[in-house]
Structures are given as structure tokens and as C-alpha cells.
Amino acid sequence: MASLRQVSTSYDLDKAVGNEDAARELETILTYKPTRAMFRSFLANKGRAHELAFWEDCESLRTLQSAELIVQAQKVYDTFVSKHAPQHLRLPTSIRVELNSTFESKGIKNIHNHLFDPAMQEIYMCLMELLPDFVNTKEYLSYSSRRSKSSSLLVSLQADDTGSSFGSKGSSQTTLLTDFEELTLFKQILDNTSGIETYKRYMNSQGKQAYVDFLSEVKEFQSCNAGVVMSEGKRIFKTYLEGSAIKIDAPEEMGKLKELFSSVAKMQAVHHHSFDKLVELFTEQLSRTTFESFTKSPEYRDWSQGGIDSSLKELLHSKTGRAAFVSYLSSKGRADNLLFYEACESYKTLSGSALTSEGKKIFENYLRPGAPSLCSLPTELMTQAREFISSKPAFTPQSFDVYQQNIFDQMKDKLRDFLGTTYFKEWCKKASKVKTEKDLPVKFKNLSASWGINPLSSQFSQAHAKVGSSSGSSSPSVARNKKKIKVTGKGLTDVPEKSKDDIANSNVTSLNLSNNKLTSASFPPTIFRNTPTQASLQELDLSNNQLTEFPAVFCTLVNLTCLKLSFNKLTAIPTSLGYLNLLEKLHLDHNVIKSLPVETGTLVNLKELHLENNRLVTLPFELSLCFRLKKLFVFENPLGDIPARCITEGRNGIMNYLRVAYKKAQKEANKGETLNKEDDTTAGELMQILKDKDGNRLFHDFLKAEIAEENLIFWDAVEHYRYTTGLMEKNKEYVVKEAKKMYAMYVDENSEKCINVPSKFRAEIDENLANPTSALFDGAQRSVFNTMRADSYTRFKKSKFFTELMSLKENQTVWDKINKEKGLI
């Protein structure tokens, strides 16, 4: 990204509007507090501060719901848009007429989070017009210059003839970072597992380990069980903030926290994000005070340098990777260096007289004048090697170490160039065909993952090319930059290329493409496949578009917590929705959906579900298993199967009806087996454990010890089958193939892994095997689940595996929470 100072010299007024780079620069200015305050003061002098105030107020509307949204939206309208508004905005007539119509007619149903988006877009363009003038002000130029001088950072990984160094005298390339870029890079280091460990070692050497411990504990606090939020929050506050363990320059926020933890009554308001604002300010403080010295420390240098060493060694351990690297070195006339390095590696494994004979061969082949494969050692080292051999030494396994290390350092320099060539790209393409990835070295994959790069994706070489480019890279974690993408109200019919590049090369956490004209075809199966975003995306907003089908690729975004698909034309939801286990908010309102899949009940973390203004006749009984569901909106639906009185009672009435109906269905499915309240609670407990990574693993270990793990193996297999076939439901051949695999492995009576299920479920599977769906094995899976619930689970709660699980979950069991929230199951 261009520096803020560069904007002032490379953008004129005519080019500012609609310029993508200028838009990014403005976003940077608005994101960081000091520059936003400076920009607000600049606008005030021009009498246009209300434009920024309007934009900020509209931004805050996006997070509001229901009554609060309506009240705040009315305030925004009265303040900036209405005929007698005190801070009247200049808006196009069409936008003003539409807003007037919405508010003056009291059309409350038409008020939504994105109502002001067209007006926001107009104001944003007005702000962009002022950008060139702002970046040329004395205040901003002084600020930018001051920050650039104090934030200089050596970021090149440069090797010379005597070896590779970082931040040494041989490194001449530097990059001046703005404070915002510096803060962004610092956050990326803290988000990287090895990066935070490196920073912790550095802060420990400075006697400030408590600073990093505070950040780590708050991060764990954000995901702790709800039952321990108050106690954990109080402990963190007393340990780090009440005394003088750490010093945070944020008196206002500290005051709020002191008041929050001052009494038990006030502590009821403590939640997972109570420390978020303070942590944000504290992170900025650490970035200002420690980042520059940290990046010049030995700890940081060793961490960043170790990445290239590991990458090269593991590349050479891959048969096809080595072949690609040899081809590249041959094109540069340096293949002999690799042969010498490998000969030295083999030499180290020898002993006795074999060392002497092999040592002489290495000299004859790679070091003597006129050798057939003469390596490219510096003159000084080459002379030293020849003198060493002429002295008829006693050879040892370390005789060639100095020369081998120099050649290795030279190859490290070539590695950065190699990662941007067609040789590397071709290797990636070939490797991507190996689904088991056996040909990819493990540490090389791990290193790539720590950089936020998938070695099987076409973007791998591009990202590594950036690491080795002339501009350099501050550390391996640079490629792991987190991003939030927002392109709204543009009338787009396809995802912008810039956004696609960000999805492919960055850890996008939030993707907002609302108020456009995107269709289901805009999201092909490959858009997220093998990208960093597939694992990092948490919020996806596609409200007010033209989706007619639920894109199956959304169900591969396993860390998604918020999905907004309101105001589209969706008619159905796939069964693979159940794979989004972390989903907390789901907006499907204002569509034409006729039914929900039963897999909705597996969304155990769901807290908010919007289904209003659809064509739903009923709701799946399994929805009652979503015990965390606090908000359920279903009005404007022809729910004929649910009694009117239950709908009138709202969420509680509907959930109670579904709970009773679910019990009846279970009773019928299990041939009269009763499912009392205790069984119902146990089912919720077990489902939560099976959906939890640690819980599933420990329950599996317990069953394995009892030689009874086949039921859980089958349950997991059905989960995988339902997910994969749900994504490929239009590919009938694939679904049939997978169904037959499942049948042959678990249902066929001649199979070694055949499970014991009631005959009616086996007959049902036999009957539908020729034309299977993703729900083919659901009945058998329910039967197996009930068997585990009634038999194995009781013993599991008394085992050492259960004790270990309690330790991992901080002694807060899922069923303690269920019992505290009676009526949710």
C-alpha cells in the first residue's frame, strides 16, 4: 500500500473520486484514531465535519437490531436528512426522496441495517474529494514525517557472499512504515503462534513478560465458558490491572473497568468482550513503545531467519520439489552448488576410512581447479579448502562444514527468487493433484501455514514472491495480514477482482458485499477453496442481493460466526448448513424459503435466528436442540403446523412446542423408548461433546479403551458424508459413489466395521441406496447416538477421560450451563 505521504504527490482532485488507491488511503486515515481526529479537525475548518459524523453514525447502525435500530435510524434521519435537520447534508434528490418516504410514512418494516448505504456512498465520495487537500496540510505532513522517521524498519532478508543476514551491515533495503502499517504488522505478529512466543521471549528479556501474559489471558477469556466469565474477568482485572503489574495509558477505559468490577451487582454485566476496548488501546501503546526495538532484537532476527532455513531444507527433502529447484539452479548455472551440498550431507554420515576416500572425491568433483562440477565458493574460501586438502589432513565428518554452510546461504538467496518462478508454480500444480499431499514435506507445509499460505494453491508462489521481492518483508507473518472487505451499494454482478485477490492472499475476517446484484453464480466452489480466508472468515454479509440458491461453498467456511443473507430470493437451505458449528447469528429473513433442514438443530452455538418474511409452513423439531438460541424471529410466515398461541408467545412458545414435538418424534423413532427430561439433557450434553474437538477426541479414546469405538467412528463418518454430499448434491454420481462407500464399510453385514442398527433403518438405507441423498444415513446415526447416550456416555462421565475434559474446559461443564438455563432444552 502506498504511504500516506505519497498520496499527496500522486493524486490530484480529478483522480481522487473513484480511485481505488485513494479509497484505501481514506479508509486507513479513518481507521486510525490520530489521523481520524486530524481529518475531523480539517473538515471542521471547512464547515463539513457533519459529513464525517453522518458516515460514523451510519457505520454504527450496522451492528444494531430491532427496536434499537429503529430508534437510532430515526435519530440519524432527523439530524442529517430531514427537511429541518440541524446538520443538513447535500444528497442526490433520488436518495433523499427514498429516505423521506421511508421515515415520513412510518414504514418501520422497511428500516434495516443498510438503509443509509446509498447516502453513505455519496458522502464517502465527497470525503475522497477532500483527501488531496488534507494530506498536503502542514499538520498532516509534519505528523507523517515524524512517524516515518521514528518507524524505520529494516525488512529485507538479504544474503551476501559470506552468508545471509537480517538487519546486518549487508542489508541496505529499508521500508518506512506509517504508524497504521506498523500497528497492523504488530497485530499480525501477535496473531502468529510462533510470533507471539518470540515477542514473549523479547518482553521477558526486558522484564515485561506480564504485558504479554495479559494479552494471552484476555484472548483465552474471550472464548471461555459463559459460566466462568465473571470469575475469570475479575481474576484478570485483579492480577494485571488493579495493581501495578502493567501500565496502560487509557485512564477512561480503566475507569470503566474499575467501576464494572467494583461490586457483584455490577459484575453481572461482564461479558466475553469486556476487555476488548482496553486491549485495542494497549496494543497500540505496545506498538508505539516496543515494536521498533523488538524488530531489531536477536529474538526477532532468529525467528524471521529460521523460516528460510527450514523452508529450503524441507524443499530439498521433497523429491519433486528438489527436481524443480535443480531445474531453476541449472538455468542460473548454479546446479553444482546443490550437488556439492548434498555430497557434504552424505559425507557426514560416514566414518573411518570411508571419510578419507569420500573427502578426496568431493575435492576432485567440486573444489579442485577445473573440477567437472566446480561449486561457486568465494575466492578466499576456495583457496582455504584447497590448502586444507593439500596438507593431507585427517578427515572428520565436519571437514567441509564451513564450505557447505556458505553454499547453503547462497542457495537461500536463490530460494527467494525461485519461489516467484514458473518452476515453483509448476511444482505446486503437480503437487495439488496429490490429495494426500505425501509429496509435500511436512515442515515446509507447516512453515507455509505459519505464513498464512497454502502450498497447494496457485497463490502460494505469488505470496512467497512478495516475501523475496525487492521491497522485502518484515517477517514470515507479513503474509498473514488480516483484512475486512466492504464493497456495498455498487450494483455489482460479480465479486470484484481486488476482493478476490484479497480472499486468495489474505486472512479476510469480514466480507461485506451487501446491497449489490450478486447471484449464486458469483460464488463458485473455487472462490474460497485452499485460501487463507476459508479458515479465517468469521462474518459474511450478502444482504440485499439476488441470490436464488444458497451457495454450497459457504458451508466450507468452518469458522463463520455471522451469516447474513437477508433480502434475497433464496428458496431452500442445504443440509450442509449443519457443518457451520460455530455459527452464532444467521439472517435468512425476507426470502422465499419454504423449509429448513433438520441439520439446523446441530448449530449448537446459534444465538440469533432471523426467519421473518419467508414461506415457512413449519420448523424442524431439531431446532429445539439449539439450547443457546436467545432470539428467534418468525413473523410473516404461514406457519400452519405451529399453534397460533405458541407463535404469539414468541421464542419461548415456539421452542417449547418444538421441544415436545421432538420428544414425540424420538419416541416413535425408537419404538416406544421414552426420552425423559434427564435423557433430553444428556442428549444435549453428548451432542455438545461430539461437536467439540477435545470432547470428541477424549470420548473416542474412552470408547477405544472399551473396544467400542465403532459407533463413534460411524457417527463421525455420517457427519462427513452429510457435509460432502450436501456440497455436491447436484453431482448425483458423486453422491451415489459416496453412499455406496458408506454402505460397504458400515452397513453391509459382511463388513468388518458393520454397525448394529435397527432393521427398519437398514431397510430404509437399502431401499434408497440407488437414489441417495445427504440424509440417507441420518436414521442410523440417530440410533447410534441414542445407544452411546444411554450406555457409553454414563460410564464416560465416571472415567479419567471425563476428568481430563473438565480440566481442559476449566471445570465448567456444558451441562452445568444447560441446567442453569432450564427451559432451553
SVG drawing of the C-alpha trace seen along z (x, -y; Angstrom):
<svg xmlns="http://www.w3.org/2000/svg" viewBox="-53 -27 103 88">
<polyline fill="none" stroke="black" stroke-width="0.4" points="0.0,0.0 1.3,-3.4 2.3,-5.6 0.1,-8.4 2.7,-10.9 2.8,-9.5 -0.9,-10.2 -0.3,-13.9 2.0,-13.9 0.4,-11.3 -3.3,-12.1 -4.9,-15.2 -8.5,-16.3 -9.8,-14.9 -8.4,-11.4 -9.4,-11.2 -13.0,-10.3 -13.5,-6.7 -9.7,-5.9 -9.3,-2.6 -5.9,-3.5 -7.3,-6.8 -10.3,-4.9 -7.8,-2.6 -5.9,-5.6 -9.0,-7.3 -10.0,-4.0 -6.6,-4.0 -7.0,-7.5 -10.4,-6.8 -9.3,-3.5 -6.5,-5.0 -7.6,-7.4 -4.9,-10.1 -5.4,-10.5 -9.2,-10.4 -9.1,-13.2 -6.8,-15.2 -9.2,-14.7 -12.2,-15.7 -10.5,-19.0 -9.6,-19.6 -13.3,-19.1 -14.5,-21.4 -12.4,-24.2 -14.2,-23.7 -17.6,-23.5 -18.1,-19.9 -17.4,-17.9 -21.1,-16.8 -20.3,-14.6 -17.9,-12.5 -20.3,-12.5 -23.0,-11.1 -20.8,-8.4 -19.7,-7.3 -23.3,-7.2 -24.4,-5.1 -21.5,-2.7 -22.7,-2.1 -26.2,-1.3 -24.9,1.9 -24.4,3.6 -27.9,2.7 -31.0,4.8 -34.8,4.5 -36.1,1.6 -32.7,0.0 -32.0,0.0 -35.3,-1.8 -34.7,-4.5 -31.1,-5.2 -32.0,-5.2 -34.7,-7.8 -32.1,-10.0 -29.8,-9.8 -32.6,-10.8 -33.7,-13.7 -30.2,-15.0 -28.8,-14.8 -31.6,-14.2 -35.0,-15.5 -36.2,-18.9 -35.4,-20.7 -32.3,-18.7 -29.8,-20.8 -26.8,-19.3 -28.4,-19.1 -26.5,-17.0 -26.2,-17.6 -27.6,-14.4 -28.9,-13.5 -32.7,-14.0 -33.4,-10.3 -31.7,-9.2 -33.4,-12.0 -36.8,-11.1 -36.4,-7.5 -35.3,-8.2 -38.2,-10.7 -40.6,-8.1 -39.4,-5.5 -39.4,-7.7 -42.3,-10.1 -44.6,-7.2 -43.6,-5.4 -42.6,-2.4 -40.9,-0.7 -40.7,2.7 -38.6,1.1 -35.9,0.0 -32.8,2.2 -29.1,2.0 -28.2,0.9 -30.9,-1.7 -28.4,-4.5 -25.8,-2.8 -26.5,-4.8 -26.3,-8.0 -23.1,-6.8 -21.6,-6.1 -22.3,-9.6 -20.7,-11.1 -17.7,-8.9 -17.1,-10.1 -17.4,-13.7 -14.7,-12.9 -12.5,-11.4 -12.6,-14.7 -11.0,-16.4 -8.3,-13.8 -5.6,-15.5 -6.0,-18.8 -5.9,-17.1 -2.7,-15.1 -1.0,-18.4 -1.8,-20.3 1.1,-21.3 -0.3,-19.3 -0.5,-16.1 2.8,-16.4 4.5,-17.1 2.8,-14.1 3.6,-11.8 7.2,-12.8 7.6,-12.4 6.1,-9.0 8.1,-7.8 11.4,-8.8 10.6,-7.0 9.2,-3.9 12.0,-3.0 12.4,0.8 15.0,3.0 12.8,5.6 14.9,7.2 16.2,10.8 19.4,10.3 22.3,12.6 25.7,11.7 28.7,13.9 29.5,14.6 26.1,15.6 22.6,14.5 21.8,11.8 18.9,9.8 19.3,6.2 23.1,6.5 25.5,4.1 25.0,6.0 21.3,5.2 20.7,1.9 17.0,2.1 14.6,0.4 10.9,-0.4 9.4,-3.3 6.2,-2.3 3.4,-4.6 2.0,-4.2 -1.0,-2.4 1.1,0.1 3.3,0.6 0.3,1.3 -1.1,3.7 2.2,5.6 2.5,5.8 -1.0,7.3 -0.1,9.9 2.9,10.9 0.7,11.3 -1.8,13.4 1.0,15.7 1.7,18.6 5.5,18.5 5.4,14.7 3.7,14.2 6.2,16.7 9.1,14.7 7.6,11.4 7.1,13.0 10.8,14.0 11.8,10.5 9.5,8.9 10.7,11.4 14.3,10.2 13.0,6.6 11.3,7.7 7.9,7.1 6.5,10.6 3.3,9.6 2.4,7.4 2.2,10.4 0.6,12.7 -2.2,10.1 -2.9,10.2 -2.8,14.0 -5.1,14.4 -7.6,11.9 -7.6,13.9 -8.4,17.1 -11.0,15.2 -12.8,14.3 -13.6,17.9 -14.1,19.3 -17.3,20.9 -20.1,18.4 -20.3,19.7 -16.8,18.6 -16.9,15.2 -17.4,13.2 -14.8,15.1 -12.2,15.1 -12.8,11.5 -12.4,10.5 -9.2,12.6 -7.6,10.9 -8.6,7.5 -7.1,8.1 -3.9,9.7 -3.0,7.2 -5.0,4.0 -5.8,3.4 -2.2,3.4 0.9,2.2 1.7,5.3 1.3,3.5 0.8,-0.2 -1.8,-1.1 -2.2,-4.7 -6.0,-4.6 -7.5,-6.2 -11.0,-6.5 -11.3,-2.8 -9.5,-1.8 -12.1,-3.8 -14.9,-2.0 -13.4,1.4 -12.8,0.4 -16.5,-0.6 -17.6,2.7 -15.7,4.9 -16.4,2.7 -19.4,4.8 -21.0,8.2 -24.2,6.5 -22.3,4.6 -20.3,7.6 -23.4,9.2 -22.7,7.1 -19.3,8.7 -19.1,10.4 -16.5,12.0 -15.6,8.7 -15.4,6.5 -11.7,6.1 -11.7,5.6 -11.5,1.8 -8.7,1.7 -6.8,4.4 -7.1,2.4 -5.6,-0.7 -3.0,1.4 -1.9,3.0 -1.5,-0.5 0.6,-1.5 2.9,1.5 3.2,0.9 4.4,-2.6 6.8,-1.8 8.2,1.7 7.7,2.5 10.8,0.8 13.2,2.2 11.6,5.6 12.2,5.9 15.9,5.1 16.3,7.7 18.1,11.0 14.9,12.9 13.1,11.3 16.1,11.8 16.4,15.5 12.7,16.1 12.5,14.5 15.7,16.0 14.7,19.5 11.8,19.5 14.1,19.5 16.4,22.2 13.6,24.6 11.9,23.8 15.0,24.7 15.8,27.8 12.3,29.2 12.1,28.3 15.2,30.4 13.6,33.3 10.8,33.4 11.7,35.4 9.7,33.3 10.4,30.1 14.2,30.8 13.8,31.6 12.1,28.2 14.8,26.4 17.5,28.2 15.9,27.1 15.9,23.5 19.5,23.6 20.6,25.2 19.1,22.2 21.3,20.0 24.4,22.1 24.3,23.0 23.2,26.6 26.7,27.7 26.2,25.9 23.3,28.2 25.2,31.3 28.1,30.2 25.7,29.5 24.1,33.0 27.5,34.6 28.5,33.0 25.3,34.2 26.1,37.8 29.7,37.3 28.6,36.5 27.1,40.0 30.3,41.8 33.1,42.9 36.6,44.4 38.5,44.8 35.3,44.0 35.7,40.4 39.1,40.1 38.1,41.7 34.8,39.7 36.5,36.5 39.0,36.8 36.1,37.5 34.3,34.3 37.5,32.3 38.1,33.8 34.5,33.3 33.7,29.8 36.7,28.0 39.9,28.6 40.8,26.2 39.0,27.5 36.7,29.8 33.7,31.2 31.2,29.7 33.1,26.7 31.0,25.0 30.9,21.2 32.7,20.7 34.2,17.2 37.9,17.0 39.0,16.8 37.1,19.9 38.1,21.8 41.8,21.1 41.4,22.2 39.7,25.5 42.5,26.3 45.2,25.6 43.3,27.8 43.3,30.8 47.0,30.3 48.0,30.6 46.8,34.2 44.6,33.8 42.9,36.4 39.3,36.2 36.4,35.8 32.6,35.5 33.0,31.7 35.8,31.2 33.5,29.5 31.0,27.7 32.3,24.2 32.2,24.6 28.8,26.3 27.3,23.6 28.4,20.9 26.8,22.8 23.7,23.3 23.5,19.5 23.9,18.9 21.0,21.3 18.8,19.5 19.3,16.3 18.3,18.2 15.3,19.7 13.5,16.3 13.9,15.9 12.8,19.5 9.5,19.0 8.4,16.5 9.3,18.6 7.3,20.9 9.4,23.8 7.9,23.4 4.4,22.8 4.5,25.9 5.6,27.9 2.6,26.5 0.3,27.5 1.6,31.1 1.6,31.3 -2.0,30.1 -3.1,33.3 -1.8,35.4 -4.8,35.3 -2.8,36.9 -0.1,34.3 2.5,37.1 4.9,35.4 4.9,32.1 7.4,32.0 5.7,31.6 7.8,28.8 7.6,26.9 3.8,27.1 3.9,26.0 6.1,23.1 3.8,22.1 0.8,22.4 2.5,20.1 2.9,17.6 -0.8,17.9 -0.1,19.6 -1.4,22.8 1.4,24.6 -1.2,26.3 -2.8,23.1 -1.8,21.1 -1.4,18.1 1.5,19.8 4.1,18.7 2.7,15.2 2.8,14.7 6.3,16.1 7.4,14.0 6.4,11.0 8.5,12.3 11.5,12.3 10.8,9.2 13.0,6.1 10.8,4.3 11.4,7.1 9.2,8.4 9.4,7.8 8.8,11.4 7.1,14.5 3.9,13.3 3.5,10.4 1.6,12.6 -0.9,13.3 -2.4,9.8 -6.0,9.8 -8.5,7.8 -12.1,6.7 -13.6,6.2 -16.6,3.9 -17.9,3.1 -21.6,2.2 -24.1,0.4 -22.1,0.6 -24.6,2.6 -22.0,5.4 -22.9,8.5 -19.7,10.3 -17.2,10.2 -14.6,7.6 -11.2,8.8 -9.5,6.8 -11.6,8.6 -10.9,12.0 -7.2,11.3 -7.6,10.4 -9.6,13.6 -6.9,15.6 -3.9,14.0 -5.1,12.6 -6.8,13.7 -10.1,12.0 -12.2,12.0 -15.2,10.0 -16.7,9.9 -19.5,7.4 -20.9,7.3 -24.4,6.2 -26.7,4.0 -25.4,5.3 -26.8,7.5 -24.8,10.6 -26.2,14.0 -25.5,17.6 -23.2,17.9 -21.0,15.2 -19.7,17.7 -18.3,20.8 -17.0,23.7 -13.4,22.5 -13.7,18.9 -12.7,19.9 -11.0,23.3 -7.4,23.6 -7.3,19.9 -6.4,18.4 -9.8,16.8 -11.5,20.3 -10.3,20.7 -10.3,17.0 -13.6,15.7 -16.0,15.0 -18.6,12.6 -20.2,12.8 -22.9,10.2 -24.7,10.6 -27.9,8.9 -29.9,7.2 -28.6,9.1 -30.2,11.5 -29.2,15.0 -31.7,17.7 -29.7,20.6 -27.7,21.0 -24.0,21.3 -22.7,24.6 -19.3,23.1 -20.4,21.1 -20.7,24.3 -16.9,24.8 -16.3,21.6 -16.0,23.6 -15.1,20.6 -18.1,18.5 -19.9,16.9 -22.2,14.5 -24.0,15.1 -26.4,12.5 -28.4,13.4 -31.5,11.2 -33.4,9.7 -32.5,12.2 -34.5,14.8 -33.5,18.0 -35.9,20.9 -34.1,23.6 -31.2,24.2 -28.9,27.1 -28.3,29.8 -24.6,28.9 -25.6,25.8 -25.1,28.0 -21.4,28.1 -21.1,24.4 -20.8,25.4 -19.5,22.0 -22.4,20.0 -23.9,17.6 -26.0,15.3 -28.0,16.4 -30.1,13.9 -32.4,15.6 -35.3,13.1 -37.1,11.6 -36.5,14.6 -38.9,17.2 -37.7,20.2 -40.2,23.0 -38.4,25.2 -35.3,25.6 -33.2,28.7 -33.2,30.8 -29.4,30.2 -30.2,26.7 -30.5,28.4 -26.8,29.2 -25.9,25.4 -25.3,25.7 -23.7,22.2 -26.6,20.4 -27.8,17.4 -29.8,15.4 -32.0,16.7 -34.0,14.4 -36.6,16.1 -39.2,13.4 -41.0,12.8 -40.5,16.2 -42.9,19.0 -42.2,21.4 -45.1,23.7 -43.2,25.4 -39.9,25.5 -37.7,28.6 -38.2,30.1 -34.5,30.5 -34.3,26.7 -35.1,27.3 -31.6,28.7 -30.1,25.2 -30.1,24.5 -28.2,21.2 -30.8,19.7 -31.9,16.5 -33.5,14.6 -35.9,16.3 -37.9,14.1 -40.5,15.9 -43.3,13.4 -44.8,13.0 -44.6,16.8 -47.6,19.2 -46.6,21.4 -49.7,23.6 -48.2,26.5 -47.4,24.5 -50.3,23.4 -51.0,19.6 -50.8,19.3 -47.2,20.6 -46.2,18.1 -47.9,15.3 -45.7,16.2 -42.6,15.7 -39.4,17.5 -40.3,19.4 -43.6,20.6 -42.2,21.8 -39.2,23.6 -41.5,25.3 -43.7,26.6 -40.7,27.9 -39.2,29.5 -42.4,31.5 -42.7,32.4 -39.1,33.5 -39.6,35.8 -42.6,37.4 -40.6,38.0 -37.8,39.5 -40.2,41.8 -41.7,43.0 -38.3,43.5 -37.0,45.6 -40.1,47.9 -41.6,46.6 -38.4,45.8 -39.1,42.9 -37.0,39.8 -37.5,38.1 -36.1,34.8 -32.9,36.3 -32.4,38.2 -33.1,34.9 -30.4,33.1 -28.0,35.9 -28.6,35.8 -27.7,32.1 -24.6,32.8 -23.3,35.6 -24.1,33.6 -22.0,30.7 -19.1,33.0 -19.2,34.7 -19.2,31.2 -16.2,30.1 -12.7,31.1 -11.3,32.0 -14.6,33.7 -14.8,35.8 -11.2,36.9 -11.4,37.9 -14.7,39.7 -13.2,41.6 -10.2,42.5 -12.6,43.7 -14.6,45.9 -11.3,47.3 -10.3,48.4 -13.6,50.2 -13.2,51.6 -16.4,50.0 -15.3,47.1 -17.2,48.3 -20.3,46.3 -18.5,43.0 -16.5,43.8 -19.8,44.3 -21.3,41.1 -18.3,39.1 -18.4,40.7 -22.1,39.8 -21.3,36.2 -18.6,36.1 -20.8,37.8 -23.7,35.4 -21.3,32.4 -19.5,33.5 -22.6,34.8 -24.5,31.7 -21.9,29.6 -22.0,31.8 -25.8,32.6 -26.2,31.7 -23.5,34.2 -25.6,37.4 -22.7,39.7 -20.6,38.4 -23.4,38.8 -24.1,42.4 -20.4,43.3 -20.0,41.9 -23.3,43.6 -22.1,47.0 -18.7,46.5 -20.5,45.8 -22.8,48.8 -20.0,51.2 -18.0,50.0 -20.6,49.7 -24.0,51.2 -23.1,54.3 -23.4,57.3 -20.2,58.8 -18.1,55.7 -15.7,55.9 -17.0,52.5 -20.6,53.3 -22.7,51.4 -25.7,52.7 -28.8,50.6 -32.5,51.5 -33.7,53.4 -36.0,50.6 -33.1,48.2 -31.1,50.8 -34.2,51.5 -34.6,47.8 -31.0,47.4 -31.3,50.5 -34.4,49.0 -32.9,45.6 -29.3,46.6 -29.9,46.4 -31.1,42.8 -29.4,41.5 -29.4,38.0 -27.2,36.5 -29.7,37.6 -29.6,41.3 -27.8,42.4 -29.5,40.0 -31.8,42.6 -29.0,45.0 -26.9,42.1 -29.7,41.2 -29.9,44.8 -26.2,45.0 -26.3,41.7 -29.0,42.9 -27.1,46.1 -24.0,44.0 -26.1,41.7 -27.9,44.5 -24.8,46.8 -21.3,45.5 -21.9,41.9 -22.8,42.7 -19.6,44.6 -17.6,41.9 -18.7,39.3 -17.0,41.5 -13.8,42.1 -10.4,40.3 -11.1,39.1 -14.0,37.1 -11.8,35.7 -9.3,34.6 -12.0,32.9 -13.2,31.0 -9.6,29.8 -9.4,28.6 -12.8,26.8 -11.8,25.1 -14.2,27.2 -17.3,25.6 -19.3,28.4 -21.7,27.9 -24.5,29.5 -23.9,27.1 -24.7,24.3 -27.8,26.3 -29.1,26.8 -28.6,23.1 -30.6,22.2 -33.5,24.5 -36.2,24.5 -33.7,24.2 -33.8,27.9"/>
</svg>
